[in-house]
Amino acid sequence: MLACGLAMAVVSGAQAAALGVNKETFGTLSDGTEVDIYTLTNANRMEVTILTYGSIVQSIRVPDRNGEIDDVSLGFDDLESYVERNPYFGALIGRFGNRIAGGTFTLDGESYELPVNNGPNSLHGGTKGFDKRVWAASPIRTGDHVGVELTYFSPNGEMGYPGNLAVTVRYTLNNDNDLRIHYSAVTDAPTVLNLTNHVYLNMAGAGNGTILDQVAMLNADRITPVDDTLIPTGDYLEVEGTPLDFTTPTPIGQNIRADHQQLKYAEPEQGGYDHNYVLNNPGDLSALAARVTDPQSGRTVEMYTTEPGVQFYTSNFLDDVQGQDGETYPHWGGFTLEAQHFPDSPNQPDFPSTVLRPGEKYTQTTIYKFLPM
């Protein structure tokens, strides 16, 4: 029994030793502010890098079924590209993920004006959201995971939003290949908040063609349908019998060009997905929310979340973007699974509320599990 216990302790110690977090300088902004990069590693040769600029997930390197490592997250090698031309690759989105109609909302009888940066609407927190801010950071090291904690203070009136807001985001990695993102925030005045991460994934490896043959399952029977500016109509649409149905595993490209108005709103020329799926088990972190598999490599990502929705987006407006490692990202070269409250919730009283008040604490947890291990 003693020998067995010692052997188990040695194995446990070896696994803990394989967990690592390292900090380096990634670049310097034009105002002289340094941006750091944190590298998280585990016993399975999985590696995740996080930037203090935008709290961005810069890369996610995981093995395939044959042990070949590739980066499945779309991104850039240099800070300048993130500053000048980033279509939200890996970005932490805030204060409000997704769109707010007309860049306006009313809270407690007072109207607020936001920057308009997506047609007539405000998108992802405005022209300088959380994805374009430098976050304070510190490493996390425990017995079973490593990570980085990032904090940001958003002053009252930033991008038009009320209230001083203190935000903390913790990215952690364990030896089960779980990349966990835990968000928390408090405010000193009523405000609205909808945080998410906009990581683009290609399970064949970033730059290795499109994601059309990858097989998706979304545990959602409904979407919130949109108008031609991608603002929810306020209704719910059952996906059964439509090309938006991923309740059973379906290749992403199987119906993407179907003659359906919702697909045309998302990508007018060829069709695409850019829709909020209403999860069947909202708030249940143990319930599978989504799964996407690349049949050729065997790489799979599963998503679990406490949020009520997930934005499934098929990078409809990428067009041969030059990314990291010399790769080119084509149209439909990635997908996103953005855990969220619903778009335009401040203007949609029947949607789950995104209001945060003094004395309350905003929390959200999303887990991306990568397989095989």
C-alpha positions, -999 to 999 in steps of 0.1 A, spaced: 0 0 0 29 24 9 46 17 -25 13 22 -43 8 55 -25 43 66 -34 38 57 -70 6 77 -72 23 107 -55 51 105 -81 26 104 -110 6 133 -95 38 153 -90 49 147 -126 16 159 -139 18 190 -118 53 196 -130 41 195 -166 18 224 -159 36 256 -167 31 294 -171 57 317 -185 57 354 -192 75 373 -220 73 406 -238 52 405 -270 56 441 -282 53 478 -274 25 501 -283 31 535 -299 27 552 -266 54 531 -251 32 507 -232 46 471 -231 24 442 -240 32 408 -224 24 373 -236 17 345 -211 22 309 -222 3 281 -205 14 244 -210 2 211 -197 13 174 -197 -4 167 -230 18 192 -249 -11 216 -252 -1 252 -252 -22 284 -249 -9 319 -252 -26 350 -238 -18 387 -245 -23 415 -221 -35 436 -251 -72 429 -254 -69 399 -231 -65 381 -264 -61 343 -268 -33 344 -293 -28 307 -300 -40 273 -289 -17 244 -299 -31 209 -295 -22 175 -309 -43 155 -333 -51 118 -331 -15 110 -343 1 134 -319 8 161 -345 7 196 -329 -10 225 -347 -24 259 -337 -62 257 -340 -67 294 -331 -66 321 -358 -43 350 -349 -12 372 -356 25 370 -349 29 407 -341 13 433 -320 9 458 -349 -15 434 -367 -37 431 -336 -38 469 -332 -43 478 -369 -63 450 -385 -77 425 -360 -112 411 -368 -115 402 -331 -92 372 -333 -92 357 -298 -104 390 -283 -120 395 -249 -152 414 -258 -168 441 -236 -186 459 -224 -212 443 -246 -206 414 -268 -225 414 -301 -248 442 -314 -269 469 -298 -294 483 -323 -288 519 -333 -261 523 -307 -287 533 -281 -304 518 -251 -325 530 -222 -318 520 -186 -339 532 -156 -355 558 -178 -322 573 -190 -310 570 -226 -274 562 -235 -256 567 -268 -228 543 -280 -204 545 -308 -218 530 -340 -193 508 -357 -212 481 -376 -237 496 -401 -263 514 -379 -254 494 -348 -228 493 -320 -208 461 -321 -186 444 -294 -184 474 -271 -178 501 -297 -148 516 -315 -124 510 -286 -138 481 -265 -121 458 -241 -103 441 -270 -82 473 -276 -72 479 -239 -41 468 -221 -50 447 -191 -30 442 -158 -19 406 -154 -5 381 -130 2 344 -133 -18 316 -116 -2 284 -103 -20 258 -83 -17 220 -79 -40 212 -108 -40 242 -131 -20 272 -144 -32 304 -158 -32 341 -159 -55 366 -142 -62 399 -161 -79 429 -147 -93 461 -162 -110 492 -148 -135 507 -172 -144 543 -161 -180 557 -161 -188 569 -197 -162 548 -215 -177 541 -249 -210 556 -236 -216 530 -209 -226 541 -174 -209 532 -142 -173 525 -131 -167 489 -139 -140 466 -125 -135 434 -145 -114 403 -138 -109 375 -163 -91 343 -154 -78 320 -181 -67 286 -167 -54 253 -183 -54 219 -167 -42 184 -177 -77 175 -189 -71 200 -218 -97 223 -204 -92 260 -212 -115 277 -187 -124 313 -189 -140 328 -157 -153 364 -158 -164 386 -129 -173 422 -126 -187 448 -102 -201 483 -109 -209 514 -88 -239 524 -109 -265 505 -130 -251 494 -163 -254 466 -189 -227 439 -194 -223 410 -218 -187 396 -218 -174 369 -241 -144 357 -260 -142 358 -298 -116 331 -305 -118 318 -340 -111 281 -343 -102 257 -371 -98 222 -358 -77 211 -388 -53 239 -379 -55 276 -385 -48 282 -422 -55 246 -432 -84 253 -455 -120 260 -446 -141 246 -417 -169 234 -441 -162 197 -436 -159 200 -398 -189 185 -380 -208 207 -355 -234 199 -328 -251 228 -310 -274 218 -281 -300 244 -290 -335 239 -305 -339 277 -312 -322 308 -325 -330 344 -321 -337 353 -357 -323 386 -371 -331 414 -395 -309 425 -423 -286 444 -399 -282 413 -378 -303 427 -349 -327 402 -333 -364 406 -342 -374 397 -306 -389 364 -317 -376 328 -315 -372 305 -344 -373 267 -341 -343 252 -360 -359 218 -367 -364 214 -405 -342 244 -413 -306 247 -425 -298 262 -391 -303 229 -373 -272 215 -356 -290 195 -329 -275 164 -344 -238 163 -357 -238 180 -391 -210 192 -414 -209 230 -412 -209 233 -450 -237 209 -456 -264 236 -457 -245 268 -455 -255 278 -491 -292 269 -486 -319 293 -498 -328 306 -464 -332 343 -455 -313 340 -422 -283 326 -439 -284 354 -465 -286 380 -438 -255 366 -423 -236 365 -456 -256 379 -485 -234 365 -514 -229 329 -504 -247 323 -471 -233 317 -436 -240 314 -400 -238 344 -376 -266 336 -351 -273 334 -314 -283 298 -305 -306 296 -275 -290 268 -254 -313 240 -241 -296 240 -207 -289 276 -198 -268 281 -168 -257 245 -165 -219 243 -167 -221 205 -168 -242 203 -199 -226 201 -233 -234 233 -252 -215 226 -285 -190 203 -301 -171 206 -333 -149 179 -348 -125 178 -377 -129 142 -391 -95 141 -407 -73 151 -378 -97 139 -350 -93 172 -332 -125 181 -313 -135 210 -292 -164 208 -267 -179 239 -251 -196 242 -217 -209 275 -203 -231 292 -177 -245 315 -204 -279 312 -220 -267 315 -256 -238 309 -280 -230 329 -312 -221 305 -339 -202 325 -366 -185 310 -397 -160 339 -404 -182 350 -434 -161 381 -440 -126 367 -438 -109 369 -472 -74 356 -473 -62 373 -442 -25 369 -436 -21 353 -402 6 339 -379 31 313 -389 29 324 -425 -7 310 -428 -35 325 -449 -70 324 -435 -96 320 -463 -133 328 -464 -150 304 -440 -115 297 -425 -127 296 -389 -157 294 -366 -165 310 -333 -185 297 -303 -191 328 -283 -208 322 -250 -231 351 -243 -263 367 -233 -284 376 -263 -276 404 -288 -294 437 -282 -307 425 -249 -309 461 -234 -336 468 -261 -353 434 -258 -373 432 -225 -383 395 -232 -346 384 -234 -326 374 -203 -315 406 -186 -279 420 -190 -284 447 -163 -258 448 -136 -264 469 -105 -243 481 -75 -241 454 -49 -244 426 -75 -215 406 -90 -214 395 -126 -200 361 -132 -197 339 -162 -177 307 -168 -170 290 -202 -149 259 -207 -134 248 -241 -123 212 -238 -99 199 -265 -97 163 -276 -80 139 -281 -59 142 -249 
